[in-house]
Amino acid sequence: MTTTRFFVYGSFCEGMVHFNKIQNFLESSVLARVKATAYRLKVGFPAIVKAGSDLVPGQLVELKSSELLLSLMDEFHGYNRHDPEQSLYSREEVDVYPEGSSAPVRAWIYFLNPLKLPVNAAVIPGGDWKRSLEEHPSLTSKLSEKQVTYIQKLGKSTGREIVPIDLTLYRELMNLELIVDKGRRLALSKLGQEVYKHLA
């Protein structure tokens, strides 16, 4: 089986919420950096845009490659190889700088489509998203167990059924802008969908 190099950052790094998605395919991993600009999304996790000269930290991983893994990674990042311009992210091969090595290596990375960058996204100074998360933890880490459970239930629902909620929880989630009231039923807001995606 062949291996494929990826530069991963944010929620896909070791110890983060989505690392388990690639853990079983992992052949090797080293700390590395890539030239780009990192933005902090409202959910708290970073997105990287292909522009700028910040050396953004992450991990260079070698994964046991398969079409299935690539399809799952593409799907998670909203990348459609048949329509890259309309995709949420693009998958590109770029120079990555492993720690302790002077020579760059080529690896795949998911860049956020600049046209899809939310207006409330903030540039992370120097690209240091790890420090940004330490200083201001992600929204997902601030939620109560009750809030997490409800978001997961709503996220898994088909949208036709009514997911019961009490008034206190309703107010909390509305104030956090995680749900929208559609009259007869509730649904996750855009931010709520992002939070749902980042829950373990």
C-alpha positions as a printed NumPy array, in Angstrom:
array([[  0.   ,   0.   ,   0.   ],
       [  1.285,   3.464,  -0.847],
       [  1.548,   6.352,   1.591],
       [  0.371,   9.911,   1.066],
       [  1.789,  12.966,   2.805],
       [ -0.586,  15.493,   4.316],
       [  0.008,  18.675,   6.258],
       [ -2.686,  18.74 ,   8.94 ],
       [ -3.527,  21.539,  11.357],
       [ -6.173,  22.484,  13.905],
       [ -8.68 ,  19.781,  14.748],
       [ -6.756,  17.079,  12.792],
       [ -3.568,  17.41 ,  14.881],
       [ -2.634,  14.884,  17.557],
       [ -4.658,  15.387,  20.735],
       [ -7.382,  17.282,  18.866],
       [-10.978,  16.291,  18.144],
       [-10.548,  14.879,  14.597],
       [ -7.175,  13.173,  14.96 ],
       [ -9.001,   9.851,  15.445],
       [-10.221,  10.087,  11.821],
       [ -6.656,   9.58 ,  10.544],
       [ -5.023,   7.798,  13.511],
       [ -5.457,   4.245,  12.138],
       [ -3.857,   5.251,   8.812],
       [ -0.845,   6.965,  10.406],
       [  2.613,   5.793,   9.316],
       [  4.656,   8.736,  10.628],
       [  4.209,  12.226,  12.002],
       [  6.559,  15.179,  12.55 ],
       [  5.966,  18.792,  13.528],
       [  6.097,  21.058,  10.501],
       [  5.114,  24.459,   9.148],
       [  3.625,  25.809,   5.948],
       [  3.65 ,  29.345,   4.471],
       [  0.108,  30.685,   4.588],
       [ -2.3  ,  32.845,   6.601],
       [ -4.308,  31.313,   9.444],
       [ -7.749,  32.592,  10.416],
       [ -9.672,  31.873,  13.583],
       [-13.23 ,  30.838,  12.789],
       [-16.082,  31.684,  15.166],
       [-16.129,  28.063,  16.375],
       [-12.535,  28.666,  17.534],
       [-10.65 ,  26.298,  15.252],
       [ -8.38 ,  27.631,  12.512],
       [ -8.655,  27.64 ,   8.742],
       [ -5.682,  28.299,   6.479],
       [ -5.796,  30.414,   3.33 ],
       [ -3.159,  30.099,   0.603],
       [ -1.677,  33.566,   0.915],
       [  0.761,  35.365,   3.161],
       [  4.156,  34.421,   4.555],
       [  3.39 ,  33.29 ,   8.12 ],
       [  4.881,  29.91 ,   8.986],
       [  1.745,  28.184,  10.257],
       [  2.382,  25.221,  12.594],
       [  0.921,  21.772,  12.131],
       [  1.96 ,  18.193,  11.507],
       [  3.39 ,  16.501,   8.445],
       [  1.795,  13.055,   8.442],
       [  2.29 ,  10.056,   6.201],
       [ -0.951,   8.125,   5.854],
       [ -1.58 ,   4.684,   4.417],
       [ -3.239,   5.813,   1.248],
       [ -6.518,   4.635,  -0.192],
       [ -9.215,   6.131,  -2.392],
       [-11.643,   5.736,   0.521],
       [ -9.475,   7.785,   2.903],
       [ -8.998,  10.499,   0.294],
       [-12.753,  10.583,  -0.405],
       [-13.552,  10.831,   3.324],
       [-11.01 ,  13.644,   3.832],
       [-12.355,  15.483,   0.758],
       [-15.943,  15.082,   1.958],
       [-15.124,  16.323,   5.468],
       [-13.49 ,  19.453,   4.045],
       [-16.268,  20.088,   1.536],
       [-13.889,  19.597,  -1.385],
       [-15.38 ,  18.495,  -4.698],
       [-12.59 ,  17.54 ,  -7.121],
       [-15.021,  18.004, -10.032],
       [-15.898,  21.557,  -8.962],
       [-12.966,  22.983,  -6.957],
       [-13.977,  26.655,  -7.442],
       [-17.289,  26.109,  -5.633],
       [-15.77 ,  23.894,  -2.918],
       [-15.407,  25.039,   0.688],
       [-11.758,  23.93 ,   0.688],
       [ -9.247,  23.14 ,  -2.039],
       [ -6.784,  20.259,  -1.787],
       [ -3.369,  21.289,  -3.068],
       [  0.187,  19.974,  -2.978],
       [  2.603,  22.509,  -1.475],
       [  6.042,  22.837,   0.127],
       [  5.985,  21.888,   3.8  ],
       [  8.865,  22.585,   6.178],
       [  9.434,  19.728,   8.675],
       [ 10.986,  20.692,  12.015],
       [ 14.735,  20.064,  12.089],
       [ 15.067,  19.894,   8.299],
       [ 16.256,  22.673,   6.019],
       [ 14.711,  21.189,   2.869],
       [ 10.972,  21.377,   2.227],
       [  8.922,  18.337,   1.2  ],
       [  5.756,  18.187,  -0.881],
       [  2.493,  17.33 ,   0.874],
       [ -1.246,  17.769,   0.411],
       [ -3.044,  20.436,   2.406],
       [ -6.63 ,  21.697,   2.577],
       [ -6.812,  25.464,   2.051],
       [-10.047,  27.308,   2.776],
       [-11.519,  28.852,  -0.374],
       [-10.976,  32.642,   0.187],
       [-14.451,  33.302,  -1.266],
       [-15.93 ,  31.177,   1.551],
       [-14.038,  32.93 ,   4.35 ],
       [-16.632,  34.084,   6.922],
       [-16.775,  37.84 ,   7.553],
       [-16.262,  37.248,  11.286],
       [-13.042,  35.226,  10.777],
       [-10.013,  36.937,  12.34 ],
       [ -6.393,  36.686,  11.202],
       [ -4.282,  34.815,  13.758],
       [ -1.079,  36.858,  14.304],
       [  1.944,  34.913,  13.056],
       [ -0.336,  31.987,  12.219],
       [  0.061,  30.545,  15.737],
       [ -3.372,  28.921,  16.06 ],
       [ -2.151,  26.752,  18.977],
       [ -1.549,  29.836,  21.131],
       [ -4.868,  31.295,  19.939],
       [ -6.683,  28.166,  21.179],
       [ -4.781,  28.198,  24.498],
       [ -5.655,  31.856,  25.117],
       [ -9.234,  31.577,  23.829],
       [-10.5  ,  27.963,  23.918],
       [-12.847,  26.799,  21.157],
       [-16.592,  27.234,  21.514],
       [-17.017,  23.444,  21.676],
       [-14.906,  23.245,  24.858],
       [-17.127,  25.824,  26.627],
       [-20.43 ,  23.991,  26.104],
       [-22.164,  22.127,  28.907],
       [-22.863,  18.41 ,  28.594],
       [-26.576,  19.184,  28.185],
       [-25.852,  21.653,  25.354],
       [-23.535,  19.162,  23.595],
       [-26.106,  16.356,  23.86 ],
       [-28.847,  18.513,  22.355],
       [-26.648,  19.768,  19.483],
       [-25.704,  16.161,  18.68 ],
       [-29.362,  15.068,  18.724],
       [-30.371,  17.962,  16.481],
       [-27.406,  17.349,  14.181],
       [-28.371,  13.693,  13.72 ],
       [-32.071,  14.396,  13.146],
       [-33.492,  14.303,   9.631],
       [-35.096,  17.718,  10.059],
       [-38.632,  16.362,   9.958],
       [-38.958,  15.288,  13.567],
       [-39.247,  17.626,  16.551],
       [-36.371,  17.303,  19.042],
       [-37.809,  18.321,  22.47 ],
       [-36.049,  21.103,  24.391],
       [-36.627,  22.901,  27.696],
       [-36.901,  26.695,  27.851],
       [-33.574,  27.287,  29.661],
       [-31.608,  25.238,  27.131],
       [-33.527,  26.902,  24.293],
       [-32.494,  30.364,  25.553],
       [-28.853,  29.296,  26.076],
       [-28.503,  27.889,  22.549],
       [-30.332,  30.836,  20.96 ],
       [-28.015,  33.276,  22.798],
       [-25.002,  31.328,  21.517],
       [-26.53 ,  31.519,  18.002],
       [-26.297,  27.736,  17.649],
       [-29.95 ,  27.069,  16.766],
       [-32.619,  28.725,  14.673],
       [-36.34 ,  28.548,  15.374],
       [-38.287,  27.557,  12.283],
       [-41.674,  27.857,  13.966],
       [-42.716,  24.233,  14.394],
       [-39.218,  22.869,  14.807],
       [-35.649,  23.876,  15.627],
       [-32.591,  23.492,  13.418],
       [-28.878,  24.086,  13.811],
       [-27.667,  27.474,  12.599],
       [-24.604,  27.663,  10.333],
       [-22.458,  28.096,  13.445],
       [-24.361,  25.24 ,  15.106],
       [-23.544,  22.979,  12.152],
       [-19.87 ,  23.937,  12.462],
       [-19.939,  23.175,  16.201],
       [-21.666,  19.825,  15.521],
       [-18.916,  18.961,  13.04 ],
       [-16.272,  19.653,  15.706],
       [-17.832,  17.632,  18.504],
       [-16.102,  14.352,  19.274]])
